[in-house]
Amino acid sequence: MSLPHAILGLLNYRAMTGYDLKRDWFDRSMRFFWPADQAQIYRALERLVEHDWASFTVEAGGDRPNRKVYSLTADGRAELTHWLTTPAALPTVRDPLLVQLFCAADIADDDIARLLAATRAEHQARLDNYRRIQAQLPTLGSGKRLQLWQLVLGNGIERESSYLAWLDHALASFSGDPEPNGSRPTIALTTP
């Protein structure tokens, strides 16, 4: 997936400025699964205009700077439809904790346990935040839009819940505490 396609999807909701995209969408919801900074958004908007997938009008700002308000073109809507109906490639996993654990053979168990506990606290906070959003979601949309947003949020909740269960297992393996269900799963790894 590319950021321009994500922006096409958001412009399908309504015409917006780059600032609106950042503040109203990327900062509030998209950041959980596809973060972008302001510079990336403006570069993507330039590419959309170059491909004739978006156009803009300039709104006079009076005592403030003028604003470019972007909207989809017919070609942009066709590209969005094509992208939305084409299966995406599996995402690449990039998890710093997994790299740390993979390389931590010389680190004391107590230090590894502290690292795992700190990471667990962060994931618990994220899950708590997702649940707060879940409670507010019905006030933010309705119909099919709400149904799709609930599916996306449900994915985040399931991922965090699963990651927390794995962290509990990892913590138990370094603290000597038995697993909550009394058994530890065995994972077979091959070494090069």
C-alpha positions in Angstrom: 0.0 0.0 0.0 1.1 3.5 -0.5 0.3 6.7 1.3 -1.2 8.2 -1.8 -3.8 5.5 -1.9 -4.7 6.0 1.7 -5.1 9.7 1.0 -7.3 8.9 -2.0 -9.5 6.9 0.3 -9.8 9.8 2.8 -10.5 12.3 0.0 -13.3 10.1 -1.0 -15.1 11.1 2.2 -14.7 14.9 1.4 -12.4 17.5 0.0 -9.7 18.5 2.4 -6.4 20.4 2.9 -3.2 18.6 3.7 -3.6 20.0 7.2 -7.1 18.6 7.5 -5.9 15.2 6.4 -3.2 15.2 9.1 -5.3 16.6 12.0 -8.6 14.9 11.3 -7.5 11.5 10.0 -3.9 10.6 10.5 -3.5 12.1 14.0 -6.8 10.7 15.3 -7.2 7.3 13.8 -4.9 6.3 10.9 -1.8 6.7 13.0 -2.6 3.3 14.7 -2.1 1.4 11.4 -0.6 3.8 8.8 1.2 6.8 10.4 2.3 9.8 8.2 3.8 13.2 9.0 2.8 16.5 7.4 5.7 16.5 4.9 4.8 13.0 3.7 1.2 14.0 3.3 2.0 17.0 1.2 4.5 15.0 -1.0 1.7 12.4 -1.6 -0.8 15.1 -2.5 1.7 16.5 -5.1 2.0 13.0 -6.6 -1.8 12.6 -6.7 -2.1 15.9 -8.6 0.8 14.9 -10.9 -1.1 11.6 -11.7 -4.4 13.5 -12.2 -5.9 11.5 -9.3 -6.6 14.7 -7.3 -7.1 18.3 -8.1 -7.2 21.4 -5.8 -8.8 24.7 -5.5 -7.2 27.6 -3.7 -9.3 29.2 -1.0 -8.3 32.8 -0.1 -7.3 33.0 3.5 -7.9 36.7 4.1 -5.6 37.5 6.9 -4.2 33.9 6.9 -2.4 32.1 4.2 -4.3 30.7 1.2 -5.4 27.0 1.5 -5.2 24.3 -1.1 -8.3 22.1 -0.8 -7.9 18.8 -2.5 -10.5 16.6 -4.0 -10.7 13.4 -6.1 -10.8 13.5 -9.9 -12.6 10.8 -11.9 -9.3 9.2 -12.6 -8.6 9.3 -8.9 -11.9 7.6 -8.1 -11.1 4.9 -10.7 -7.6 4.3 -9.1 -9.2 4.2 -5.7 -11.7 1.6 -6.8 -9.0 -0.5 -8.4 -6.8 -0.3 -5.3 -9.7 -1.1 -3.0 -10.6 -4.2 -5.0 -7.1 -5.6 -5.4 -5.7 -7.9 -2.7 -2.8 -6.3 -0.8 0.5 -8.0 -0.2 1.1 -9.4 3.3 2.8 -6.7 5.5 6.4 -6.9 6.5 6.7 -7.3 10.3 9.1 -4.9 11.9 9.1 -5.3 15.6 12.1 -3.8 17.5 11.3 -6.0 20.6 11.7 -9.2 18.5 15.1 -8.0 17.3 16.1 -7.2 20.9 15.0 -10.6 22.1 16.6 -12.4 19.2 20.0 -10.8 20.1 19.7 -10.8 24.0 21.4 -14.1 24.8 24.1 -12.3 26.8 21.6 -10.1 28.8 20.6 -11.0 32.3 17.1 -12.6 32.7 16.0 -9.8 35.1 16.9 -7.2 32.4 14.9 -9.1 29.8 12.0 -9.4 32.2 12.1 -5.6 32.8 12.1 -5.0 29.0 9.2 -7.3 28.5 7.2 -5.7 31.4 7.8 -2.2 30.1 6.7 -3.3 26.6 3.7 -5.0 28.1 2.7 -1.7 29.8 2.8 0.1 26.5 0.7 -2.5 24.7 -1.8 -2.5 27.6 -2.1 1.3 27.3 -2.7 1.0 23.5 -5.3 -1.7 24.1 -7.0 0.5 26.7 -7.0 3.4 24.2 -8.5 1.2 21.5 -11.3 0.2 23.9 -12.0 3.9 24.6 -12.2 4.5 20.9 -14.5 1.5 20.5 -16.9 3.1 23.0 -16.9 6.4 21.1 -17.1 4.9 17.6 -20.9 4.8 17.2 -20.9 8.6 17.7 -18.4 9.1 14.8 -20.1 7.3 12.0 -23.0 5.1 10.9 -24.0 2.4 8.4 -21.4 0.8 6.3 -18.7 3.3 7.3 -19.2 2.5 11.0 -19.2 -1.3 10.2 -15.9 -1.0 8.4 -14.3 1.2 11.1 -15.4 -1.3 13.7 -13.7 -4.1 11.7 -10.5 -2.1 11.5 -10.6 -1.3 15.2 -11.5 -4.9 16.1 -8.3 -6.0 14.3 -6.3 -3.6 16.5 -7.9 -4.9 19.6 -7.3 -8.6 18.6 -3.7 -7.9 17.7 -3.0 -6.1 21.0 -4.8 -8.8 23.0 -2.8 -11.5 21.3 0.5 -9.6 21.7 -0.3 -9.2 25.4 -0.9 -12.9 25.8 2.4 -13.6 24.1 4.1 -11.1 26.4 2.6 -12.8 29.4 4.1 -16.1 28.2 7.5 -14.4 27.6 7.4 -12.8 31.0 6.6 -16.1 32.7 9.5 -17.8 30.9 11.9 -15.2 32.5 10.3 -14.9 35.9 9.9 -18.6 36.6 6.2 -18.1 37.1 4.0 -20.8 35.6 1.8 -19.9 32.7 -1.7 -18.9 33.6 -3.1 -22.0 32.0 -0.4 -24.2 33.4 1.4 -25.1 30.2 4.0 -23.4 28.1 3.7 -23.7 24.3 6.8 -25.2 22.6 8.1 -23.3 19.6 10.5 -25.2 17.3 13.1 -23.0 15.6 15.7 -24.1 13.2 19.1 -22.5 13.2 21.2 -21.7 10.2 
